[in-house]
Amino acid sequence: MKSNQYTLLLVDDNNVNLLALDDNIQLMGHRTLLADGGKAALEILSKRPVDMVLLDVMMPEMDGFQ
């Protein structure tokens, strides 16, 4: 494991955007967790720590600000 490998939580309701971002982040050598919305992201965060969250602000049900 690289010493500068981080775990990032990626949150987006658009699957195409989510997968493209996931591919790029993994190519940089980092681990990713994926969530398709705010509620799914909160569920992941309640179970495991991450180093950074990258999220879409405009999402249905629960936006990035919430």
All heavy atoms as a GROMACS GRO file, in nm:
protein
  510
    1MET      N    1   0.084  -0.118   0.000
    1MET     CA    2   0.000   0.000   0.000
    1MET      C    3   0.088   0.124   0.000
    1MET      O    4   0.183   0.134   0.075
    1MET     CB    5  -0.091  -0.002   0.122
    1MET     CG    6  -0.181   0.120   0.130
    1MET     SD    7  -0.311   0.103   0.254
    1MET     CE    8  -0.232   0.175   0.395
    2LYS      N    9   0.055   0.218  -0.087
    2LYS     CA   10   0.129   0.343  -0.092
    2LYS      C   11   0.098   0.426   0.032
    2LYS      O   12  -0.014   0.426   0.082
    2LYS     CB   13   0.088   0.422  -0.216
    2LYS     CG   14   0.127   0.353  -0.345
    2LYS     CD   15   0.059   0.412  -0.465
    2LYS     CE   16   0.087   0.558  -0.483
    2LYS     NZ   17   0.028   0.614  -0.604
    3SER      N   18   0.198   0.497   0.081
    3SER     CA   19   0.178   0.575   0.204
    3SER      C   20   0.084   0.694   0.181
    3SER      O   21   0.024   0.744   0.274
    3SER     CB   22   0.312   0.623   0.258
    3SER     OG   23   0.374   0.708   0.165
    4ASN      N   24   0.071   0.739   0.058
    4ASN     CA   25  -0.017   0.853   0.032
    4ASN      C   26  -0.147   0.808  -0.035
    4ASN      O   27  -0.209   0.882  -0.107
    4ASN     CB   28   0.053   0.958  -0.053
    4ASN     CG   29   0.093   0.906  -0.189
    4ASN    OD1   30   0.094   0.786  -0.213
    4ASN    ND2   31   0.127   0.996  -0.279
    5GLN      N   32  -0.188   0.685  -0.008
    5GLN     CA   33  -0.315   0.635  -0.059
    5GLN      C   34  -0.426   0.675   0.037
    5GLN      O   35  -0.416   0.651   0.158
    5GLN     CB   36  -0.310   0.483  -0.074
    5GLN     CG   37  -0.435   0.426  -0.138
    5GLN     CD   38  -0.426   0.276  -0.151
    5GLN    OE1   39  -0.393   0.208  -0.056
    5GLN    NE2   40  -0.455   0.225  -0.269
    6TYR      N   41  -0.529   0.737  -0.016
    6TYR     CA   42  -0.640   0.784   0.066
    6TYR      C   43  -0.768   0.713   0.026
    6TYR      O   44  -0.780   0.660  -0.085
    6TYR     CB   45  -0.658   0.935   0.051
    6TYR     CG   46  -0.538   1.013   0.096
    6TYR    CD1   47  -0.447   1.065   0.005
    6TYR    CD2   48  -0.513   1.031   0.232
    6TYR    CE1   49  -0.336   1.135   0.048
    6TYR    CE2   50  -0.401   1.101   0.275
    6TYR     CZ   51  -0.313   1.152   0.182
    6TYR     OH   52  -0.203   1.221   0.225
    7THR      N   53  -0.866   0.716   0.115
    7THR     CA   54  -0.999   0.664   0.084
    7THR      C   55  -1.092   0.783   0.065
    7THR      O   56  -1.106   0.866   0.154
    7THR     CB   57  -1.051   0.574   0.197
    7THR    OG1   58  -0.961   0.465   0.213
    7THR    CG2   59  -1.190   0.522   0.166
    8LEU      N   60  -1.154   0.790  -0.053
    8LEU     CA   61  -1.244   0.898  -0.086
    8LEU      C   62  -1.385   0.844  -0.105
    8LEU      O   63  -1.404   0.741  -0.169
    8LEU     CB   64  -1.201   0.967  -0.216
    8LEU     CG   65  -1.077   1.054  -0.208
    8LEU    CD1   66  -0.952   0.972  -0.211
    8LEU    CD2   67  -1.078   1.154  -0.320
    9LEU      N   68  -1.482   0.914  -0.048
    9LEU     CA   69  -1.622   0.882  -0.070
    9LEU      C   70  -1.672   0.973  -0.181
    9LEU      O   71  -1.666   1.096  -0.169
    9LEU     CB   72  -1.703   0.904   0.058
    9LEU     CG   73  -1.855   0.889   0.045
    9LEU    CD1   74  -1.895   0.752  -0.008
    9LEU    CD2   75  -1.922   0.918   0.178
   10LEU      N   76  -1.719   0.914  -0.289
   10LEU     CA   77  -1.770   0.988  -0.404
   10LEU      C   78  -1.922   0.979  -0.402
   10LEU      O   79  -1.978   0.870  -0.395
   10LEU     CB   80  -1.716   0.929  -0.533
   10LEU     CG   81  -1.564   0.906  -0.538
   10LEU    CD1   82  -1.525   0.842  -0.670
   10LEU    CD2   83  -1.490   1.036  -0.516
   11VAL      N   84  -1.988   1.096  -0.409
   11VAL     CA   85  -2.134   1.100  -0.398
   11VAL      C   86  -2.191   1.178  -0.516
   11VAL      O   87  -2.160   1.295  -0.535
   11VAL     CB   88  -2.178   1.168  -0.267
   11VAL    CG1   89  -2.328   1.156  -0.249
   11VAL    CG2   90  -2.103   1.113  -0.147
   12ASP      N   91  -2.274   1.110  -0.596
   12ASP     CA   92  -2.339   1.176  -0.710
   12ASP      C   93  -2.459   1.094  -0.751
   12ASP      O   94  -2.452   0.971  -0.752
   12ASP     CB   95  -2.241   1.190  -0.827
   12ASP     CG   96  -2.284   1.292  -0.929
   12ASP    OD1   97  -2.405   1.304  -0.958
   12ASP    OD2   98  -2.196   1.363  -0.982
   13ASP      N   99  -2.568   1.160  -0.785
   13ASP     CA  100  -2.687   1.089  -0.831
   13ASP      C  101  -2.679   1.052  -0.979
   13ASP      O  102  -2.758   0.973  -1.028
   13ASP     CB  103  -2.813   1.172  -0.803
   13ASP     CG  104  -2.812   1.304  -0.876
   13ASP    OD1  105  -2.710   1.375  -0.870
   13ASP    OD2  106  -2.914   1.339  -0.938
   14ASN      N  107  -2.581   1.106  -1.051
   14ASN     CA  108  -2.561   1.074  -1.192
   14ASN      C  109  -2.455   0.964  -1.201
   14ASN      O  110  -2.337   0.989  -1.174
   14ASN     CB  111  -2.518   1.199  -1.268
   14ASN     CG  112  -2.500   1.174  -1.416
   14ASN    OD1  113  -2.432   1.078  -1.455
   14ASN    ND2  114  -2.557   1.260  -1.497
   15ASN      N  115  -2.496   0.845  -1.240
   15ASN     CA  116  -2.407   0.730  -1.241
   15ASN      C  117  -2.289   0.747  -1.337
   15ASN      O  118  -2.179   0.702  -1.308
   15ASN     CB  119  -2.486   0.603  -1.276
   15ASN     CG  120  -2.412   0.478  -1.236
   15ASN    OD1  121  -2.361   0.470  -1.124
   15ASN    ND2  122  -2.405   0.383  -1.326
   16VAL      N  123  -2.310   0.813  -1.451
   16VAL     CA  124  -2.202   0.835  -1.547
   16VAL      C  125  -2.093   0.921  -1.483
   16VAL      O  126  -1.974   0.890  -1.492
   16VAL     CB  127  -2.255   0.899  -1.677
   16VAL    CG1  128  -2.140   0.939  -1.770
   16VAL    CG2  129  -2.351   0.804  -1.749
   17ASN      N  130  -2.132   1.029  -1.418
   17ASN     CA  131  -2.035   1.116  -1.350
   17ASN      C  132  -1.963   1.040  -1.238
   17ASN      O  133  -1.842   1.054  -1.222
   17ASN     CB  134  -2.104   1.238  -1.290
   17ASN     CG  135  -2.157   1.332  -1.394
   17ASN    OD1  136  -2.120   1.327  -1.511
   17ASN    ND2  137  -2.246   1.420  -1.353
   18LEU      N  138  -2.039   0.964  -1.163
   18LEU     CA  139  -1.983   0.890  -1.050
   18LEU      C  140  -1.877   0.790  -1.097
   18LEU      O  141  -1.768   0.784  -1.041
   18LEU     CB  142  -2.096   0.818  -0.975
   18LEU     CG  143  -2.063   0.756  -0.841
   18LEU    CD1  144  -2.019   0.862  -0.742
   18LEU    CD2  145  -2.184   0.681  -0.788
   19LEU      N  146  -1.906   0.716  -1.201
   19LEU     CA  147  -1.812   0.615  -1.250
   19LEU      C  148  -1.689   0.678  -1.316
   19LEU      O  149  -1.578   0.628  -1.302
   19LEU     CB  150  -1.882   0.519  -1.346
   19LEU     CG  151  -1.990   0.432  -1.282
   19LEU    CD1  152  -2.059   0.346  -1.388
   19LEU    CD2  153  -1.934   0.346  -1.171
   20ALA      N  154  -1.709   0.790  -1.386
   20ALA     CA  155  -1.594   0.859  -1.447
   20ALA      C  156  -1.500   0.912  -1.339
   20ALA      O  157  -1.378   0.897  -1.349
   20ALA     CB  158  -1.644   0.973  -1.536
   21LEU      N  159  -1.555   0.972  -1.236
   21LEU     CA  160  -1.475   1.023  -1.125
   21LEU      C  161  -1.406   0.908  -1.053
   21LEU      O  162  -1.287   0.916  -1.020
   21LEU     CB  163  -1.562   1.103  -1.029
   21LEU     CG  164  -1.492   1.174  -0.914
   21LEU    CD1  165  -1.385   1.269  -0.965
   21LEU    CD2  166  -1.594   1.249  -0.830
   22ASP      N  167  -1.478   0.799  -1.034
   22ASP     CA  168  -1.423   0.680  -0.968
   22ASP      C  169  -1.301   0.629  -1.046
   22ASP      O  170  -1.196   0.602  -0.986
   22ASP     CB  171  -1.530   0.573  -0.959
   22ASP     CG  172  -1.482   0.444  -0.895
   22ASP    OD1  173  -1.409   0.452  -0.794
   22ASP    OD2  174  -1.519   0.337  -0.944
   23ASP      N  175  -1.314   0.615  -1.176
   23ASP     CA  176  -1.201   0.567  -1.258
   23ASP      C  177  -1.079   0.657  -1.243
   23ASP      O  178  -0.967   0.609  -1.226
   23ASP     CB  179  -1.240   0.561  -1.406
   23ASP     CG  180  -1.333   0.445  -1.438
   23ASP    OD1  181  -1.344   0.352  -1.357
   23ASP    OD2  182  -1.396   0.449  -1.546
   24ASN      N  183  -1.100   0.787  -1.249
   24ASN     CA  184  -0.987   0.881  -1.240
   24ASN      C  185  -0.921   0.880  -1.104
   24ASN      O  186  -0.798   0.884  -1.094
   24ASN     CB  187  -1.034   1.022  -1.277
   24ASN     CG  188  -1.050   1.038  -1.426
   24ASN    OD1  189  -0.953   1.032  -1.500
   24ASN    ND2  190  -1.173   1.056  -1.470
   25ILE      N  191  -1.000   0.876  -0.998
   25ILE     CA  192  -0.944   0.873  -0.863
   25ILE      C  193  -0.864   0.744  -0.841
   25ILE      O  194  -0.755   0.745  -0.784
   25ILE     CB  195  -1.055   0.888  -0.757
   25ILE    CG1  196  -1.126   1.023  -0.771
   25ILE    CG2  197  -1.000   0.868  -0.616
   25ILE    CD1  198  -1.042   1.144  -0.742
   26GLN      N  199  -0.918   0.631  -0.888
   26GLN     CA  200  -0.846   0.504  -0.872
   26GLN      C  201  -0.717   0.502  -0.953
   26GLN      O  202  -0.617   0.445  -0.909
   26GLN     CB  203  -0.937   0.386  -0.910
   26GLN     CG  204  -1.042   0.362  -0.803
   26GLN     CD  205  -1.111   0.229  -0.820
   26GLN    OE1  206  -1.047   0.130  -0.854
   26GLN    NE2  207  -1.240   0.227  -0.797
   27LEU      N  208  -0.717   0.564  -1.071
   27LEU     CA  209  -0.594   0.573  -1.151
   27LEU      C  210  -0.484   0.650  -1.076
   27LEU      O  211  -0.366   0.627  -1.100
   27LEU     CB  212  -0.622   0.638  -1.286
   27LEU     CG  213  -0.690   0.549  -1.390
   27LEU    CD1  214  -0.727   0.631  -1.513
   27LEU    CD2  215  -0.600   0.433  -1.428
   28MET      N  216  -0.524   0.740  -0.989
   28MET     CA  217  -0.427   0.815  -0.909
   28MET      C  218  -0.378   0.734  -0.790
   28MET      O  219  -0.295   0.779  -0.713
   28MET     CB  220  -0.489   0.947  -0.861
   28MET     CG  221  -0.508   1.046  -0.972
   28MET     SD  222  -0.560   1.208  -0.910
   28MET     CE  223  -0.736   1.188  -0.910
   29GLY      N  224  -0.432   0.612  -0.772
   29GLY     CA  225  -0.384   0.523  -0.668
   29GLY      C  226  -0.460   0.527  -0.537
   29GLY      O  227  -0.412   0.476  -0.436
   30HIS      N  228  -0.578   0.586  -0.539
   30HIS     CA  229  -0.657   0.597  -0.416
   30HIS      C  230  -0.772   0.497  -0.415
   30HIS      O  231  -0.815   0.448  -0.519
   30HIS     CB  232  -0.711   0.738  -0.400
   30HIS     CG  233  -0.604   0.841  -0.398
   30HIS    ND1  234  -0.509   0.850  -0.298
   30HIS    CD2  235  -0.573   0.939  -0.486
   30HIS    CE1  236  -0.426   0.950  -0.324
   30HIS    NE2  237  -0.462   1.005  -0.438
   31ARG      N  238  -0.822   0.468  -0.297
   31ARG     CA  239  -0.939   0.382  -0.280
   31ARG      C  240  -1.065   0.469  -0.287
   31ARG      O  241  -1.062   0.585  -0.246
   31ARG     CB  242  -0.935   0.310  -0.145
   31ARG     CG  243  -0.821   0.211  -0.132
   31ARG     CD  244  -0.818   0.150   0.008
   31ARG     NE  245  -0.802   0.251   0.112
   31ARG     CZ  246  -0.685   0.287   0.165
   31ARG    NH1  247  -0.574   0.230   0.127
   31ARG    NH2  248  -0.679   0.378   0.260
   32THR      N  249  -1.173   0.412  -0.336
   32THR     CA  250  -1.297   0.488  -0.344
   32THR      C  251  -1.413   0.407  -0.288
   32THR      O  252  -1.414   0.284  -0.292
   32THR     CB  253  -1.332   0.525  -0.491
   32THR    OG1  254  -1.339   0.406  -0.569
   32THR    CG2  255  -1.228   0.619  -0.549
   33LEU      N  256  -1.508   0.480  -0.235
   33LEU     CA  257  -1.638   0.427  -0.196
   33LEU      C  258  -1.740   0.511  -0.272
   33LEU      O  259  -1.720   0.632  -0.288
   33LEU     CB  260  -1.660   0.440  -0.046
   33LEU     CG  261  -1.560   0.369   0.044
   33LEU    CD1  262  -1.577   0.413   0.188
   33LEU    CD2  263  -1.578   0.219   0.031
   34LEU      N  264  -1.847   0.449  -0.320
   34LEU     CA  265  -1.944   0.519  -0.403
   34LEU      C  266  -2.080   0.524  -0.337
   34LEU      O  267  -2.125   0.425  -0.279
   34LEU     CB  268  -1.957   0.450  -0.540
   34LEU     CG  269  -1.827   0.428  -0.617
   34LEU    CD1  270  -1.858   0.357  -0.749
   34LEU    CD2  271  -1.753   0.556  -0.641
   35ALA      N  272  -2.145   0.639  -0.349
   35ALA     CA  273  -2.281   0.656  -0.298
   35ALA      C  274  -2.362   0.731  -0.403
   35ALA      O  275  -2.312   0.826  -0.463
   35ALA     CB  276  -2.281   0.732  -0.166
   36ASP      N  277  -2.487   0.689  -0.423
   36ASP     CA  278  -2.571   0.752  -0.525
   36ASP      C  279  -2.658   0.865  -0.470
   36ASP      O  280  -2.746   0.914  -0.538
   36ASP     CB  281  -2.656   0.648  -0.597
   36ASP     CG  282  -2.754   0.577  -0.504
   36ASP    OD1  283  -2.755   0.607  -0.382
   36ASP    OD2  284  -2.827   0.490  -0.552
   37GLY      N  285  -2.632   0.908  -0.348
   37GLY     CA  286  -2.706   1.018  -0.289
   37GLY      C  287  -2.664   1.044  -0.147
   37GLY      O  288  -2.582   0.971  -0.089
   38GLY      N  289  -2.722   1.148  -0.089
   38GLY     CA  290  -2.684   1.188   0.046
   38GLY      C  291  -2.713   1.086   0.154
   38GLY      O  292  -2.632   1.063   0.244
   39LYS      N  293  -2.829   1.021   0.146
   39LYS     CA  294  -2.864   0.922   0.248
   39LYS      C  295  -2.769   0.802   0.242
   39LYS      O  296  -2.726   0.751   0.346
   39LYS     CB  297  -3.008   0.878   0.232
   39LYS     CG  298  -3.106   0.984   0.274
   39LYS     CD  299  -3.249   0.938   0.268
   39LYS     CE  300  -3.341   1.050   0.313
   39LYS     NZ  301  -3.480   1.006   0.315
   40ALA      N  302  -2.735   0.758   0.122
   40ALA     CA  303  -2.640   0.647   0.106
   40ALA      C  304  -2.503   0.687   0.159
   40ALA      O  305  -2.432   0.607   0.222
   40ALA     CB  306  -2.631   0.604  -0.040
   41ALA      N  307  -2.464   0.812   0.136
   41ALA     CA  308  -2.335   0.861   0.184
   41ALA      C  309  -2.330   0.861   0.337
   41ALA      O  310  -2.231   0.819   0.396
   41ALA     CB  311  -2.308   1.002   0.131
   42LEU      N  312  -2.437   0.906   0.400
   42LEU     CA  313  -2.442   0.907   0.546
   42LEU      C  314  -2.434   0.766   0.603
   42LEU      O  315  -2.372   0.743   0.707
   42LEU     CB  316  -2.567   0.979   0.596
   42LEU     CG  317  -2.569   1.130   0.574
   42LEU    CD1  318  -2.705   1.187   0.615
   42LEU    CD2  319  -2.456   1.198   0.649
   43GLU      N  320  -2.497   0.672   0.535
   43GLU     CA  321  -2.492   0.532   0.578
   43GLU      C  322  -2.349   0.479   0.573
   43GLU      O  323  -2.302   0.414   0.666
   43GLU     CB  324  -2.584   0.446   0.490
   43GLU     CG  325  -2.586   0.301   0.525
   43GLU     CD  326  -2.656   0.271   0.657
   43GLU    OE1  327  -2.740   0.351   0.701
   43GLU    OE2  328  -2.625   0.166   0.716
   44ILE      N  329  -2.278   0.509   0.465
   44ILE     CA  330  -2.139   0.467   0.453
   44ILE      C  331  -2.054   0.532   0.560
   44ILE      O  332  -1.973   0.466   0.626
   44ILE     CB  333  -2.084   0.499   0.312
   44ILE    CG1  334  -2.151   0.410   0.207
   44ILE    CG2  335  -1.932   0.484   0.307
   44ILE    CD1  336  -2.124   0.449   0.064
   45LEU      N  337  -2.072   0.661   0.580
   45LEU     CA  338  -1.992   0.734   0.680
   45LEU      C  339  -2.018   0.685   0.823
   45LEU      O  340  -1.930   0.697   0.908
   45LEU     CB  341  -2.019   0.884   0.670
   45LEU     CG  342  -1.964   0.951   0.545
   45LEU    CD1  343  -2.017   1.093   0.533
   45LEU    CD2  344  -1.812   0.951   0.546
   46SER      N  345  -2.136   0.631   0.848
   46SER     CA  346  -2.165   0.580   0.981
   46SER      C  347  -2.093   0.448   1.009
   46SER      O  348  -2.080   0.408   1.124
   46SER     CB  349  -2.317   0.562   1.001
   46SER     OG  350  -2.364   0.449   0.928
   47LYS      N  351  -2.045   0.384   0.903
   47LYS     CA  352  -1.982   0.252   0.918
   47LYS      C  353  -1.831   0.254   0.902
   47LYS      O  354  -1.764   0.163   0.949
   47LYS     CB  355  -2.042   0.155   0.815
   47LYS     CG  356  -2.188   0.127   0.841
   47LYS     CD  357  -2.245   0.033   0.739
   47LYS     CE  358  -2.391   0.007   0.773
   47LYS     NZ  359  -2.457  -0.074   0.672
   48ARG      N  360  -1.778   0.355   0.833
   48ARG     CA  361  -1.633   0.355   0.814
   48ARG      C  362  -1.582   0.496   0.788
   48ARG      O  363  -1.650   0.577   0.727
   48ARG     CB  364  -1.593   0.258   0.705
   48ARG     CG  365  -1.598   0.306   0.564
   48ARG     CD  366  -1.550   0.198   0.471
   48ARG     NE  367  -1.406   0.204   0.457
   48ARG     CZ  368  -1.338   0.131   0.372
   48ARG    NH1  369  -1.401   0.045   0.296
   48ARG    NH2  370  -1.208   0.141   0.363
   49PRO      N  371  -1.462   0.524   0.835
   49PRO     CA  372  -1.404   0.657   0.815
   49PRO      C  373  -1.350   0.671   0.672
   49PRO      O  374  -1.311   0.573   0.609
   49PRO     CB  375  -1.290   0.661   0.916
   49PRO     CG  376  -1.250   0.518   0.931
   49PRO     CD  377  -1.376   0.438   0.915
   50VAL      N  378  -1.351   0.793   0.623
   50VAL     CA  379  -1.291   0.824   0.494
   50VAL      C  380  -1.202   0.946   0.512
   50VAL      O  381  -1.216   1.022   0.608
   50VAL     CB  382  -1.398   0.850   0.385
   50VAL    CG1  383  -1.485   0.727   0.363
   50VAL    CG2  384  -1.482   0.971   0.415
   51ASP      N  385  -1.112   0.965   0.418
   51ASP     CA  386  -1.022   1.080   0.425
   51ASP      C  387  -1.081   1.204   0.360
   51ASP      O  388  -1.048   1.316   0.398
   51ASP     CB  389  -0.889   1.045   0.357
   51ASP     CG  390  -0.818   0.931   0.428
   51ASP    OD1  391  -0.788   0.947   0.548
   51ASP    OD2  392  -0.796   0.826   0.366
   52MET      N  393  -1.170   1.183   0.261
   52MET     CA  394  -1.228   1.297   0.191
   52MET      C  395  -1.361   1.256   0.130
   52MET      O  396  -1.378   1.142   0.089
   52MET     CB  397  -1.134   1.345   0.080
   52MET     CG  398  -1.184   1.466   0.003
   52MET     SD  399  -1.073   1.515  -0.131
   52MET     CE  400  -0.935   1.576  -0.037
   53VAL      N  401  -1.453   1.353   0.123
   53VAL     CA  402  -1.580   1.332   0.055
   53VAL      C  403  -1.588   1.430  -0.061
   53VAL      O  404  -1.571   1.551  -0.042
   53VAL     CB  405  -1.700   1.355   0.151
   53VAL    CG1  406  -1.831   1.339   0.076
   53VAL    CG2  407  -1.692   1.262   0.270
   54LEU      N  408  -1.611   1.378  -0.181
   54LEU     CA  409  -1.636   1.461  -0.299
   54LEU      C  410  -1.781   1.438  -0.337
   54LEU      O  411  -1.822   1.325  -0.361
   54LEU     CB  412  -1.545   1.420  -0.415
   54LEU     CG  413  -1.395   1.437  -0.393
   54LEU    CD1  414  -1.318   1.384  -0.514
   54LEU    CD2  415  -1.360   1.582  -0.368
   55LEU      N  416  -1.859   1.547  -0.341
   55LEU     CA  417  -2.001   1.528  -0.365
   55LEU      C  418  -2.060   1.631  -0.458
   55LEU      O  419  -2.012   1.743  -0.469
   55LEU     CB  420  -2.078   1.525  -0.234
   55LEU     CG  421  -2.067   1.647  -0.144
   55LEU    CD1  422  -2.185   1.737  -0.165
   55LEU    CD2  423  -2.059   1.603  -0.001
   56ASP      N  424  -2.166   1.588  -0.521
   56ASP     CA  425  -2.247   1.674  -0.605
   56ASP      C  426  -2.335   1.757  -0.512
   56ASP      O  427  -2.388   1.706  -0.414
   56ASP     CB  428  -2.333   1.585  -0.696
   56ASP     CG  429  -2.418   1.663  -0.794
   56ASP    OD1  430  -2.401   1.786  -0.807
   56ASP    OD2  431  -2.503   1.600  -0.860
   57VAL      N  432  -2.351   1.884  -0.542
   57VAL     CA  433  -2.433   1.969  -0.457
   57VAL      C  434  -2.581   1.957  -0.495
   57VAL      O  435  -2.667   1.955  -0.409
   57VAL     CB  436  -2.387   2.116  -0.467
   57VAL    CG1  437  -2.481   2.208  -0.392
   57VAL    CG2  438  -2.246   2.131  -0.413
   58MET      N  439  -2.609   1.944  -0.624
   58MET     CA  440  -2.747   1.938  -0.672
   58MET      C  441  -2.790   1.793  -0.688
   58MET      O  442  -2.765   1.730  -0.790
   58MET     CB  443  -2.758   2.012  -0.806
   58MET     CG  444  -2.716   2.157  -0.799
   58MET     SD  445  -2.820   2.256  -0.692
   58MET     CE  446  -2.972   2.256  -0.782
   59MET      N  447  -2.854   1.740  -0.583
   59MET     CA  448  -2.907   1.604  -0.587
   59MET      C  449  -3.049   1.605  -0.534
   59MET      O  450  -3.082   1.687  -0.449
   59MET     CB  451  -2.821   1.510  -0.501
   59MET     CG  452  -2.681   1.488  -0.552
   59MET     SD  453  -2.589   1.368  -0.453
   59MET     CE  454  -2.562   1.459  -0.300
   60PRO      N  455  -3.133   1.513  -0.583
   60PRO     CA  456  -3.269   1.506  -0.530
   60PRO      C  457  -3.268   1.446  -0.388
   60PRO      O  458  -3.170   1.385  -0.346
   60PRO     CB  459  -3.339   1.411  -0.627
   60PRO     CG  460  -3.229   1.328  -0.684
   60PRO     CD  461  -3.107   1.416  -0.686
   61GLU      N  462  -3.374   1.465  -0.319
   61GLU     CA  463  -3.396   1.408  -0.186
   61GLU      C  464  -3.312   1.474  -0.079
   61GLU      O  465  -3.362   1.525   0.018
   61GLU     CB  466  -3.371   1.256  -0.187
   61GLU     CG  467  -3.445   1.182  -0.079
   61GLU     CD  468  -3.432   1.033  -0.094
   61GLU    OE1  469  -3.501   0.977  -0.180
   61GLU    OE2  470  -3.352   0.974  -0.019
   62MET      N  471  -3.180   1.473  -0.093
   62MET     CA  472  -3.090   1.535   0.003
   62MET      C  473  -2.973   1.595  -0.076
   62MET      O  474  -2.894   1.522  -0.133
   62MET     CB  475  -3.039   1.431   0.103
   62MET     CG  476  -2.939   1.484   0.202
   62MET     SD  477  -2.879   1.355   0.312
   62MET     CE  478  -2.979   1.387   0.454
   63ASP      N  479  -2.964   1.728  -0.079
   63ASP     CA  480  -2.858   1.789  -0.158
   63ASP      C  481  -2.725   1.789  -0.083
   63ASP      O  482  -2.717   1.751   0.033
   63ASP     CB  483  -2.896   1.930  -0.204
   63ASP     CG  484  -2.910   2.029  -0.089
   63ASP    OD1  485  -2.837   2.020   0.009
   63ASP    OD2  486  -2.996   2.119  -0.101
   64GLY      N  487  -2.620   1.829  -0.152
   64GLY     CA  488  -2.487   1.828  -0.096
   64GLY      C  489  -2.469   1.918   0.024
   64GLY      O  490  -2.383   1.895   0.109
   65PHE      N  491  -2.549   2.024   0.035
   65PHE     CA  492  -2.538   2.113   0.150
   65PHE      C  493  -2.596   2.049   0.277
   65PHE      O  494  -2.550   2.076   0.387
   65PHE     CB  495  -2.610   2.245   0.124
   65PHE     CG  496  -2.546   2.326   0.015
   65PHE    CD1  497  -2.615   2.352  -0.103
   65PHE    CD2  498  -2.418   2.377   0.030
   65PHE    CE1  499  -2.556   2.427  -0.204
   65PHE    CE2  500  -2.359   2.451  -0.071
   65PHE     CZ  501  -2.428   2.476  -0.188
   66GLN      N  502  -2.696   1.966   0.260
   66GLN     CA  503  -2.757   1.902   0.376
   66GLN      C  504  -2.664   1.798   0.432
   66GLN      O  505  -2.661   1.765   0.546
   66GLN     CB  506  -2.891   1.838   0.338
   66GLN     CG  507  -2.993   1.941   0.300
   66GLN     CD  508  -3.120   1.880   0.243
   66GLN    OE1  509  -3.114   1.790   0.161
   66GLN    NE2  510  -3.234   1.928   0.287
   0.00000   0.00000   0.00000
